[in-house]
Amino acid sequence: MPQYIKVDNNGAVGTITFNRPEVLNAFTPELLSEVADALNGFENNAEIRSVVLTGSGSSFSSGGDVDFLEKLANLTPVEIRETVYRYFGEAAKRVKLCRLPTVAAVNGPAVGAGCEISLACDFRVASEKAMFKEAWIGLGCVPPLGGMFLLPRIVGLTKATEMIMLGTKVDAEEAKRIGLVNSVVPANELLDTAMELAQRLARAPRYAIGVCKEGLRRGMESTLAAEWEFNIYAQSMLLADADFAEGVAAFKEKRAPSYK
């Protein structure tokens, strides 16, 4: 039973809620280990088709726990690798590489590692109270969980440079304007909006959604020629799947498809 997160199944949608509201859902290795385990569980559950990540209370996550960060100053580089990157890095990778589509329901500040975890999600829905900040420069370090790769590809190099090198805060409305989030909604509508999006994703053909995720991820670091080759292989597999036949039949019969 997880101690630091809440894990729920709502039909075809799995939900992970960071649950340390007393410290604004600050991350520890233990909490992020539970996140990785929960994602593994969802991927191995054929009934779960999409995942929502959010925070309890007023914050998505304030980033690394202060007590944990204080201990890092006394660790060797090897020990840091075995704590920060074993747990923090693994959680970010598990979110980004999850075969299921992921939605970050950003209910408040997403700072440091909290910002990076939100960037690793496929979609970001923000409350009007949301705020994003790459706070690493203020600690004399850099975003290590993928932010320096992902953020420029999401918002462009100019804004990403500002957020990373100056630690500039981005509120919800600016986040929508620069493409950092998909939508901004009133706080009391956030979870319903995120769940509606997750349910829509859950109704899509599971294998095709997974290939879309892989293709978009590959496209950020590959070449057009290589991706044409990948797409031929991927599409040939999908066209042989029962979901394709169901999609064609539904289109022909003018009804909603029922993917298996």
N, C-alpha and C positions, 0 to 999 in steps of 0.2 A: 504494500500500500504506500503510495507516494506521500512524503512528508511536506514537501515544499511546493507542490503543484496540485491542482485538481484536474482529474481526467474524467471526461464524460462522453457518452455516446448519445447522440440525438439522431436516431434513425441512421442515415448513411453518413452523417457528419460527426467526426471526432473533434472534441474540444480540449485544448490544453490551456489552463489558466494559471499563470504565475501567482503563487499564493503566499506572499510575504508582505501584505499591505502595510504592516507596521514600519517597514523600512523601504517603502515604495517599490516593492518587488525587486530589491537588489539581488543580483545574481551571485551565487556561490557555485563551486564545483559540484556540490551535491544536488542543487536545484537543476543545473543544466544536465547532469547525468540522468536525472529523472525525465527531463524533456526528451533526450535521445531515446531512452527506453520506451517512452510513450509513443513516439513516432514509429519505432520498430514494431510495437504492438499493433498500431493502426495499419501499417503496411501489410502485416500478416493476417489481418482480419478482412476477409473477402467482403464483408458487409459495409465496411467503411470506405467511402469514395472521395472524401475531401476532409480537410483539417482546418480548424480555426484556432489561432493562438491569440490570447489576450491576457490582461492583467487584472487582478482584483483591486478593489479600492479606487484610488484616484490616479494611479500611475500604470503605464504599460510596464516599464522597468527603468529604474534610475541608473542601471549599469552595474558594474562590479561592486560587491559589498565592500564598504570602507574598511572593515576589520580585515577582510581577506586581502585587499589591496595593500594594506599596511604590512602584512606578513611577507608580501612578495619582495619587498626591499631587502629582506635578509636571506633570500633564497639564491642558490647558484643557478646559472643558465640551464643546466640539466634539470634541476628541480622545477624551474619555471616551465620548461617544456612539458614536464610530466603533470603539471597542475593546470596551468592556463590553457595550453594547447590541447592537452588530452581531453579536457572537459569543455572549456569554452569553444575551442576550435571544432571539436567533434559535434557539439550541438549546432553550431552554425552550418557545418557541412550537412548534417542530417536534415536540417530544415531545407536547405537549398537543393539537396539531391533527393529529397523525398519523392517517391514515385507518385504520390497523391498530390493534387493541387492544394496549395496552402494559402490561407487568408489571415493577415494580421489585422485584428480589430484593435486599433491603437486608441485606447481610452484616455490617455493622458501623456505625460512626458515619456519619450523613448530616447534615452540618453546613453551614450557610449555603447557598451555591448548590447543594450536594449535597442538602440538604433540599428545596430548591425544585424540583429536577429530579425527585425522588421524588414530590412533590406533583402534578406535571404528568402522572404516569402514571395509568392507569385503575385499576390494582390495585397494592397494596403487600403483599408477603410478607416478613416480617421474621425474621431469625435471632434467637435468644435473646440474642445479643450486640449487636443493633442499638441505635442511639440516634439520636434526632432533636433537632436544635437550630437554631433561627433565631438565629444568632450576630451578626447585623448590628448590633444596638444597642451591643454592646461595641466596635464600630469607629466609632461615631458616625454610622451610616447606617441605612437601612431595607431590608427585603426587596424587591428591585426586579424579581424575575423571575416575579411572579404570586402569591407567597405571601400577601400581604395580602388578595388576593381569594379565593384558593382555601382557605387554612387555616381561616378562620371558617366556610366552607361545609362543611368536612369534620368539624371537631371542635367547632364552636360558637364564638360570639364570646368567651365568658369565657376558655376555655382558649387560644384563639388570641391574645387580648390578652396573656395571661401569657407565652406563648412568644415573642411578638414584642417586647413592651415590657420584659420582664425577662430575656429570653434563657434561659428555663427549659429545662433538658434534659428529654427524655421518653424513658424506657427502653422496651424492647420490650413488656413486660407492660402498662405504662400506655398505650402506643400502641394496643394491642389494646382496652383498656377504653374509651378515648375515641373509638374508631372511626377512628384514623389509619391503621391497617393492617388488612388482611383476616384475616391469621393470623400466628401466631408458632410457629416450629418449631425443633428443635435445629439447631445450625449445620451438622452433617453431612447434614441433610436439606433444606437450603434450596434448592439448585439443582434437586433432583429435584422438590420441591413446586412451585417456580415454573414449571418446564418442564411439569409435569402440568397446571397451570392454563392455561399458554400453549397446550398441545396441545388442551385442551378448547375454548378460544376459537378455535383454528385450524380445528376441525371445524365451527364454526358457519357459517351463510351469510354470506359476506364482505360483501355489500352491506348486509344487514340490520344487521350489527354496526356498520358505518360510520355508518348512519343513527341507530342507538342512541347512538353517541358524539356525533354532532352534536346530536341532540335533547336529551341530558342537558346538554351544554354550553350550548345555546341557552336551556334552561329555567332556568339559573342567572341569566340576565340579561334575560329576556324577560317576556311576560305570558301568562296562560293562554289568552286569546283568540287571540293570535298563534300560540301553539304548537298549538292545535287546527287552525288553518289549515295550518300546516306539516305536521302529522301526516297530514292528508288527502292532501296532495300526495305526501308520502313514501310513505305506505302504498299509494297507487294505483300508484306506480312499482314497489314491491316485489311487489305482487300479480300484476303482469304478468311477473315474472321467473321463470325456470325453477326456481329454488330453492324458490319457494312451491309450485309444482306437485309437486316432489319431496317436500317436507315433508308435503303432504296425502296423497300416495300412500303414503309410508312410514307415516304414522299409520293409514291405512286398512288397510294390509297388515301392521301390527304388526311393523315391522322398523326398524332404524336407518336414518336418511336418509343419502344420499350427495350432498352439495351440490356443485355445479359451480363 
